[in-house]
Amino acid sequence: MTGMDAIEVHRLHKRYGETVAADGVDLSVPAGSVVGLLGPNGAGKTTTVECVAGLRAPDSGTVRVLGLDPRRDRRAVRAVLGVQLQEAALHDMLTAAELVHLHRSLHRTGRDPVELLEAVGLSAQAGTRFDRLSGGQAQRLSVALALVGAPRVVILDELTTGLDPASRETVLDLVRDLTADGVAVLLVSHRMDEVERLCDRVLLLDAGRVVADAAPAGLVAAAGLADRVRFRTDAAFDRAALLALPGVAEVCRVGHDVTVTGEGELLGPVGAELVRQGVVATGLRAERPGLDEAFLALTGHRVRADRPATAGEVAA
């Protein structure tokens, strides 16, 4: 970590009774970047985020937001930090516009509420009471409330949960605009495609510990996962010739389904070799391992693995 990081977490420890929720977590988020926090329920994501937001005090370790202690410098941190959590307790009787204006009044400077409602696609629902918003609309409103104070650091927890595809793209574009403006974003998500598209770095948390910290492509490489080419054919082919291609490590056939695994660019050479052999193949395609497979390889279970959540981790 460097002095330029907008969020700095060093050796964070937090336990609830006998349960260790954060076990020496190190985390840094530079300005103008998106860092993803991944892990199954009980991994320590919510505890880490709540400590960064000043909602929980760590048992030990240090947490800084733009050099400020979220607990000791609570008022100053509120001026620079925007937080969108999974569960937001808002006044049911207030309209979307009233809530945004109310939150804007809590900051000395900030964004125009009308423009912000338009940015999250809620202009048509400005006069709708919170308790009458759909789940996706309420989610977009929570994003607007996190951004109305024009924060320099933002925490986004399960950002696109409940959103339709169009609304999801609107919100993802908004995150890209934030980073272009130098805002630091800490993103908690279960969506691998979302993380791969947005994040400059990803931290994998498991049982309260950071098991990997790298760019999305770096995590896949660290997991030692092979690239794959798949195709279907009912014809015989020369397996040895495929194995002799550069980068090919294995050729596996199950019925009509064939999988070629290895490293590097495999699709072109495999396709050319099948043509040379006169083999008619359908569905020829390259498959690259993603973050979900990397997490499985590094931890032994998937990000959405069913496991009991610890205290403080129910929302993660």
C-alpha positions in Angstrom: 0.0 0.0 0.0 1.1 3.6 -0.6 0.2 7.0 0.8 -1.8 7.6 -2.4 -4.4 4.9 -1.6 -7.9 6.2 -0.9 -8.7 3.2 1.2 -6.0 1.6 3.3 -6.7 -1.5 5.5 -3.8 -3.1 7.3 -3.9 -6.3 9.3 -7.6 -6.0 10.1 -8.9 -8.4 12.7 -12.5 -8.8 13.9 -14.2 -11.6 15.7 -17.7 -12.3 17.0 -17.3 -14.7 20.0 -15.5 -17.7 18.7 -16.0 -16.8 15.1 -13.2 -15.0 13.3 -14.7 -12.8 10.6 -11.6 -10.9 9.5 -8.2 -12.5 10.1 -5.4 -10.1 9.1 -7.1 -8.5 6.1 -4.9 -6.1 4.0 -6.7 -4.0 1.4 -5.9 -1.0 -0.7 -8.0 1.0 -3.2 -6.2 3.7 -5.2 -8.0 6.8 -6.4 -9.6 6.3 -9.8 -9.8 2.5 -9.5 -12.3 -0.2 -8.8 -11.2 -3.0 -6.4 -13.5 -6.0 -6.1 -14.1 -7.9 -2.9 -15.2 -11.5 -3.6 -16.1 -14.4 -1.3 -18.9 -16.7 -0.2 -21.2 -15.9 2.8 -19.2 -15.8 5.9 -15.9 -14.9 4.1 -15.5 -11.6 5.9 -16.7 -9.2 3.2 -19.4 -7.4 5.1 -17.3 -7.1 8.3 -14.4 -5.6 6.2 -16.8 -3.1 4.4 -18.4 -2.1 7.7 -15.1 -1.4 9.3 -14.1 0.8 6.3 -17.4 2.6 6.6 -16.9 3.1 10.3 -20.0 1.0 11.2 -17.9 -1.5 13.2 -14.7 -1.1 15.2 -11.9 -3.5 14.4 -10.5 -5.5 17.2 -7.0 -4.7 15.9 -5.4 -3.3 12.7 -5.8 0.0 11.0 -8.4 1.4 8.6 -8.0 4.7 6.8 -10.2 6.5 4.2 -8.2 9.3 2.6 -6.0 9.2 5.6 -8.9 9.5 8.1 -9.9 7.0 10.8 -13.5 6.1 10.1 -14.3 5.8 13.8 -12.3 8.7 15.2 -12.9 11.1 12.3 -16.5 10.0 11.6 -17.8 13.4 10.5 -14.9 14.1 8.1 -15.2 10.6 6.6 -18.9 11.0 6.0 -18.1 14.1 3.9 -15.9 12.0 1.5 -17.4 8.5 1.7 -20.5 7.3 -0.1 -21.9 3.9 1.0 -24.5 1.7 -0.8 -25.3 -1.4 1.2 -27.5 -4.3 0.4 -30.1 -3.5 3.0 -31.0 0.2 3.2 -33.4 1.4 5.9 -35.2 4.4 4.4 -38.4 6.3 5.2 -41.2 4.5 3.4 -43.4 7.6 3.2 -40.9 9.8 1.4 -40.7 9.9 -2.4 -37.5 9.1 -4.3 -36.9 12.9 -4.9 -37.5 13.8 -1.3 -35.0 11.2 -0.1 -32.3 12.4 -2.5 -32.9 16.0 -1.6 -32.8 15.1 2.1 -29.5 13.3 1.8 -28.1 16.1 -0.4 -28.9 18.5 2.5 -26.6 16.6 4.8 -23.6 17.6 2.7 -22.0 21.0 2.1 -21.4 20.3 -1.6 -22.8 17.6 -3.8 -24.6 16.6 -7.0 -27.8 18.0 -8.3 -30.6 15.6 -7.1 -32.6 16.0 -10.3 -29.6 15.2 -12.5 -28.7 12.3 -10.3 -32.2 10.7 -10.4 -31.9 11.0 -14.2 -28.4 9.4 -14.1 -29.8 6.3 -12.3 -32.9 6.2 -14.5 -35.4 7.2 -11.9 -36.7 10.5 -13.3 -40.1 8.9 -13.9 -40.3 7.6 -10.3 -39.2 10.9 -8.7 -42.6 11.4 -7.1 -43.1 7.7 -6.1 -42.9 6.8 -2.4 -40.1 4.6 -1.4 -42.4 1.8 -0.3 -44.0 1.7 -3.8 -40.7 1.3 -5.7 -39.8 -2.0 -7.2 -36.8 -3.8 -5.9 -34.6 -2.7 -8.8 -35.8 0.9 -8.5 -35.0 0.9 -4.7 -31.6 -0.5 -5.5 -30.9 2.4 -8.0 -32.2 4.9 -5.5 -29.7 3.5 -2.9 -26.9 4.1 -5.4 -28.1 7.7 -6.0 -28.1 8.3 -2.2 -24.5 7.0 -2.0 -23.4 9.5 -4.7 -25.4 12.6 -3.9 -22.7 14.0 -1.7 -20.1 13.8 -4.5 -17.9 11.4 -2.5 -14.3 10.7 -3.4 -14.5 7.2 -2.1 -17.5 4.9 -2.7 -18.5 1.4 -1.3 -20.9 -0.5 -3.4 -22.4 -3.7 -2.1 -24.1 -6.1 -4.6 -24.6 -3.1 -6.8 -26.8 -4.6 -9.5 -28.9 -7.0 -7.5 -32.5 -7.0 -8.8 -31.8 -4.8 -11.8 -33.0 -5.6 -15.3 -30.3 -5.7 -18.1 -30.9 -2.1 -19.2 -30.8 -0.7 -15.6 -27.7 -2.7 -14.9 -25.8 -1.2 -17.8 -26.9 2.3 -16.7 -25.5 1.7 -13.2 -22.2 0.1 -14.5 -21.7 3.1 -16.8 -22.2 5.3 -13.7 -19.4 3.5 -12.0 -17.1 3.9 -15.0 -17.8 7.7 -14.9 -16.9 7.8 -11.2 -13.5 6.3 -11.7 -12.9 8.5 -14.7 -13.4 11.4 -12.3 -10.8 9.9 -9.9 -13.2 8.3 -7.4 -12.0 5.2 -5.6 -14.6 2.3 -5.6 -14.7 -0.7 -3.4 -17.1 -3.2 -5.0 -18.6 -6.2 -3.2 -20.3 -8.5 -5.7 -21.1 -12.2 -6.5 -21.4 -11.4 -10.2 -18.2 -12.6 -11.9 -19.0 -10.9 -15.2 -19.5 -7.6 -13.4 -16.2 -7.9 -11.5 -14.3 -8.8 -14.6 -15.7 -5.8 -16.5 -15.3 -3.2 -13.8 -12.4 -4.2 -11.5 -8.8 -3.2 -11.8 -8.0 -5.6 -9.0 -9.8 -8.3 -7.1 -9.4 -9.6 -3.6 -10.6 -13.1 -2.8 -11.7 -13.6 0.8 -12.2 -16.9 2.4 -12.8 -17.6 6.1 -11.7 -14.1 6.9 -8.4 -14.2 5.0 -7.2 -12.7 1.7 -6.3 -15.8 -0.4 -5.5 -13.8 -3.5 -5.1 -10.2 -4.6 -4.5 -9.5 -8.3 -6.0 -8.2 -11.5 -8.8 -10.5 -12.8 -6.6 -12.1 -15.4 -3.9 -12.5 -12.8 -6.2 -14.5 -10.5 -7.0 -16.9 -13.3 -3.3 -17.3 -14.0 -2.5 -17.8 -10.3 -5.0 -20.6 -10.2 -3.1 -22.4 -12.9 -6.2 -23.0 -15.0 -5.9 -24.1 -18.6 -7.5 -22.7 -21.7 -9.9 -24.9 -23.5 -11.2 -25.6 -27.0 -14.4 -27.6 -27.3 -16.1 -29.2 -30.4 -18.4 -32.0 -31.3 -17.8 -34.6 -33.9 -18.9 -38.2 -34.7 -15.8 -38.8 -36.8 -12.6 -40.4 -35.8 -9.5 -38.1 -35.6 -5.8 -38.3 -35.0 -5.6 -37.5 -31.3 -1.8 -37.6 -31.3 -1.7 -34.9 -34.0 -3.7 -32.6 -31.8 -1.5 -33.4 -28.8 1.5 -32.4 -30.9 0.2 -28.9 -31.4 2.1 -26.1 -29.5 0.5 -25.5 -26.1 -1.8 -28.5 -26.1 -1.6 -30.5 -22.9 -4.6 -32.9 -23.1 -7.3 -34.1 -25.5 -10.3 -35.7 -23.9 -13.2 -37.2 -25.8 -16.5 -38.3 -24.2 -18.9 -39.6 -26.8 -19.2 -36.9 -29.5 -17.8 -34.1 -27.2 -14.1 -33.3 -27.4 -12.2 -30.9 -25.1 -8.6 -29.8 -25.9 -6.8 -28.1 -22.9 -3.6 -26.2 -22.8 -2.0 -22.8 -22.8 -1.9 -19.9 -25.3 -3.9 -19.6 -28.5 -5.4 -23.0 -29.2 -8.5 -22.3 -31.3 -6.7 -21.5 -34.6 -4.2 -24.4 -34.6 -6.9 -26.9 -33.5 -9.3 -25.8 -36.2 -6.6 -25.9 -38.8 -5.6 -29.4 -37.8 -9.2 -30.6 -37.9 -9.5 -29.2 -41.4 -6.2 -30.9 -42.4 -7.6 -34.2 -41.2 -10.9 -33.6 -43.0 -12.8 -33.9 -39.7 -16.2 -32.2 -39.7 -16.6 -30.5 -36.3 -19.5 -28.4 -34.9 -19.6 -26.0 -32.1 -15.8 -25.3 -32.3 -15.1 -22.6 -29.7 -12.5 -21.4 -27.2 -13.3 -21.2 -23.5 -11.2 -19.2 -21.1 -11.5 -19.9 -17.4 -13.2 -17.1 -15.4 -13.1 -15.8 -11.9 -15.6 -18.3 -10.6 -13.4 -21.2 -11.7 -10.3 -19.4 -10.3 -12.0 -19.0 -6.9 -13.0 -22.6 -6.9 -9.4 -23.7 -7.7 -7.9 -21.4 -5.0 -10.3 -22.1 -2.2 -12.0 -25.4 -3.0 -15.5 -23.9 -3.2 -17.5 -21.5 -5.3 -18.2 -17.9 -4.5 -21.9 -18.7 -4.0 -21.2 -21.8 -1.9 -23.9 -22.6 0.6 -22.3 -22.2 4.0 -23.6 -20.6 7.2 -23.0 -16.8 7.5 -21.2 -15.6 10.5 -22.5 -12.8 12.7 -22.2 -9.6 10.8 -21.9 -11.4 7.5 -25.6 -12.1 6.7 -25.7 -9.4 4.0 -22.4 -10.5 2.3 
